[in-house]
Each structure stands twice: as C-alpha cells, then as structure tokens.
Amino acid sequence: LQRNAQDAVISLQMFLQQAHPGLRAFIDIDVDMKGDLTGTLREGVRTSRNFVFFITDGILESQWCLQELRWAVEMDKNIVLVRET
C-alpha cells in the first residue's frame, strides 16, 4: 500500500506539473530522512502556497504527516485533501 500511495503522489505531481508548467512542488517522500527532518519539512510547508494531504490507510498514524498538517493549518495554507481509493 505504501508504495502504491507514493506512486499515486508522484503521478499527481506529474499531472499537475504538465497541466501547470512551471509549477514547483515539495514532496516529503523526496526528503533526506537523515538530515534536519523537522526543519526541512517545516520549510517545505512554509514555502508552499497549497498543501495537498494525500489520505491513505494509516496516514493518521504517522507523526510526521500529522505534524505537516498542523503546520499547514498554523500557517493558514490552502489545504487540499485527496483520498486514495
């Protein structure tokens, strides 16, 4: 399931970038997990205009995903929910 969800996120990114040339996207699955994860993820949310939260089974069990969502709310980002089907 996790691999399929990551593939879906990448496919969504590619679709949006094709539909909107020049679109930049921060995707947390591309992050180096060994570095300053908190700072990197927070900066990714901060510099984003919109925050897409891809809802999968078990996503709410991830402390990092929930933290990114909290930051998006705190930073008053446009939040788009996408549900895996």
C-alpha positions, -999 to +999 in steps of 0.1 A: +000+000+000+027+025+009+045+020-025+012+025-043+004+057-024+039+071-032+034+062-069+000+080-068+015+111-052+042+112-079+016+107-106-004+135-092+027+158-092+035+149-128-001+156-139-002+190-121+031+200-135+020+191-170-012+210-166+005+240-150+040+244-165+064+260-140+046+245-110+070+237-082+061+210-057+076+199-024+070+162-018+081+149+016+090+115+002+120+131-016+134+143+018+167+130+032+155+113+064+189+116+080+192+154+080+172+181+099+139+165+092+118+189+113+134+220+097+132+205+062+095+195+064+085+228+081+103+248+054+086+227+027+052+236+042+062+272+048+072+278+012+042+261-003+012+281-014-011+250-012-008+219+010-021+186-005-027+160+021-029+126+004-051+105+027-042+068+028-050+040+052-028+046+082-018+081+074-031+094+107-007+071+125+023+090+111+036+116+135+053+134+106+023+136+084+002+149+112+028+175+121+030+187+085-008+190+085-006+210+118+019+234+103-003+238+072-032+248+095-010+271+116+005+288+085-030+293+070-022+273+039-049+263+014-054+226+023-065+201-004-075+167+007-070+138-017-083+103-007-067+072-020-094+049-035 
